[in-house]
Amino acid sequence: MSRPVTDPYISAAADEWNAAYPIGVPVLAYPLTRAAEPLYTFTRSAAWSLGHGRPVVLVEGYTGGVYLTHIDATPDGWELTTRSYAGIDGAIDRDSVYAKAYTRYVDGVLTTVGLRIGAKPNHVVAYFGDTVVRNVDRTYSVRRAEDIRRLAVQRHAIDADGMEAYFSTYAAAHPEWCGMGVAA
């Protein structure tokens, strides 16, 4: 028979989570192991502690609680990259919102350059590098990569030239994440 965990950190974790995040917050969940690809999803319950003390939360698309140690809250949204594309598309589909590849011709080749979210005429388009945001009314909006750069400069009081140098270096190191040279 297992004994209840008396570690105050573990006991307080569910309360701290609930104070920090509302039900429905976007998360990256790793239900079995953090080595697996994340499940892009939303919480569907408040967190609580199991009988042995480990805190868990329910998420859309998975049956049973997921340990909070296997959850990364992403309240500001998900960055759309070639790697996160399928997971974000799946989360939006589970939310009963239409989503499909957004394609354009790049150097004569039809190429996926982002994700179209919602039905026309009220759809939004997220390009690779943009952040997909789920609003409280279960609609979606997009924060453009350029807007995120501007906010980072303002929020962190970084001079624009220094920030531009940082993002240029980042884009060069990760062209697949920044919408450059992305093939379907």
C-alpha positions in Angstrom: 0.0 0.0 0.0 1.4 3.4 -1.0 1.7 6.1 1.6 0.5 9.7 0.8 3.2 12.0 -0.2 3.8 14.6 2.5 6.2 16.8 0.4 4.7 20.3 0.7 5.9 21.2 -2.8 3.9 18.4 -4.3 0.9 19.0 -2.1 0.8 22.7 -3.1 1.5 22.2 -6.8 -2.2 21.7 -7.8 -3.3 24.8 -5.8 -0.5 26.9 -7.4 -1.4 25.6 -10.9 -5.1 26.5 -10.4 -4.2 29.9 -9.1 -2.0 30.5 -12.2 -4.0 29.0 -15.0 -7.7 28.8 -15.8 -9.4 25.7 -17.2 -9.0 25.7 -20.9 -5.4 27.1 -20.9 -3.4 25.9 -23.9 -0.7 23.4 -22.9 1.9 21.0 -24.2 1.1 17.6 -22.6 3.5 14.7 -22.4 1.1 12.0 -21.0 3.5 9.1 -20.8 7.0 10.5 -21.0 8.6 13.8 -21.8 10.7 12.1 -24.5 7.6 11.6 -26.6 6.2 14.3 -29.0 4.0 16.7 -27.1 0.2 16.7 -27.3 -0.9 20.2 -28.2 -4.1 20.6 -26.2 -6.1 22.4 -23.6 -6.8 21.7 -19.9 -10.4 20.5 -19.3 -10.3 20.5 -15.5 -8.7 22.1 -12.5 -5.6 20.3 -11.2 -6.0 18.1 -8.2 -3.8 15.7 -6.2 -4.2 12.0 -6.5 -4.4 9.8 -3.4 -0.6 9.4 -3.3 -0.1 13.1 -3.6 1.0 13.6 -7.2 -0.9 16.5 -8.9 -2.6 15.9 -12.2 -4.9 17.7 -14.7 -7.3 16.5 -17.4 -6.5 17.6 -21.0 -8.5 17.4 -24.2 -7.6 14.4 -26.4 -6.3 12.2 -23.6 -8.2 10.0 -21.1 -7.1 10.3 -17.5 -5.0 12.8 -15.6 -1.6 13.9 -16.7 1.0 14.7 -14.1 1.7 18.4 -13.8 5.4 17.5 -14.2 4.4 16.4 -17.7 2.5 19.6 -18.6 3.9 22.9 -20.0 1.4 25.7 -19.9 1.5 27.9 -23.0 -1.0 30.7 -22.2 0.5 33.0 -24.8 -0.2 30.4 -27.6 1.8 28.0 -29.7 4.5 28.9 -32.1 3.7 27.4 -35.5 6.7 25.5 -36.9 7.1 22.6 -39.3 7.6 20.4 -36.2 4.5 21.8 -34.3 2.3 22.0 -37.3 0.6 18.6 -37.0 0.1 18.9 -33.2 -1.5 22.4 -33.5 -3.7 21.3 -36.4 -4.9 18.3 -34.3 -5.6 20.5 -31.3 -7.6 22.9 -33.4 -9.5 20.0 -35.0 -10.3 18.6 -31.5 -11.7 22.1 -30.7 -14.2 21.6 -33.7 -12.6 24.4 -35.7 -11.7 23.9 -39.3 -8.0 24.1 -40.1 -6.0 23.1 -43.2 -2.6 23.8 -44.8 -2.0 27.2 -46.2 0.0 26.9 -49.4 1.8 29.2 -51.8 4.1 28.8 -54.7 7.7 29.2 -53.6 10.2 29.0 -56.4 7.6 27.3 -58.6 6.8 24.6 -56.1 3.5 24.5 -54.2 4.7 24.8 -50.6 3.0 24.7 -47.2 3.8 28.0 -45.6 1.4 28.0 -42.7 -2.1 27.0 -41.4 -5.5 28.4 -42.3 -7.7 28.4 -39.2 -11.5 28.7 -39.4 -13.9 28.9 -42.4 -13.9 31.7 -44.9 -14.5 34.6 -44.8 -13.6 34.8 -41.1 -10.5 32.6 -41.2 -7.1 33.6 -40.0 -3.7 32.5 -41.4 -0.7 31.6 -39.3 2.6 31.5 -41.1 5.5 29.5 -39.8 7.1 31.5 -37.0 3.8 33.1 -36.0 2.0 32.2 -32.7 -1.5 30.7 -32.7 -3.6 32.0 -29.9 -6.8 30.3 -28.6 -9.2 33.0 -27.3 -11.6 32.5 -24.3 -14.5 32.2 -26.7 -12.8 29.3 -28.5 -11.9 31.3 -31.6 -8.4 31.7 -32.8 -6.2 34.6 -33.6 -2.6 34.9 -34.7 0.2 37.0 -33.3 2.7 37.7 -36.1 6.4 37.0 -35.6 7.1 40.6 -36.3 4.7 41.7 -33.6 6.4 39.3 -31.2 9.8 40.8 -32.0 8.5 44.3 -31.3 6.9 43.3 -28.0 10.1 41.6 -26.9 12.0 44.8 -27.6 9.5 46.8 -25.6 9.1 44.3 -22.8 12.7 43.6 -22.2 14.0 47.1 -23.0 16.4 45.6 -25.6 17.6 47.9 -28.3 16.0 47.2 -31.6 19.4 46.6 -33.4 20.4 44.0 -30.8 17.1 42.2 -31.0 17.2 42.2 -34.8 20.7 40.7 -34.6 19.3 38.0 -32.2 16.4 37.1 -34.5 18.5 37.1 -37.6 20.9 34.6 -35.9 17.9 32.6 -34.7 16.3 32.6 -38.2 19.6 31.5 -39.8 19.9 28.6 -37.4 16.3 27.5 -37.7 15.1 28.4 -41.2 12.4 25.7 -41.0 10.8 27.4 -38.0 10.9 30.9 -39.5 9.1 30.2 -42.8 12.2 30.3 -45.0 12.9 27.3 -47.2 10.0 25.2 -45.9 8.9 22.5 -48.2 5.6 20.7 -48.1 
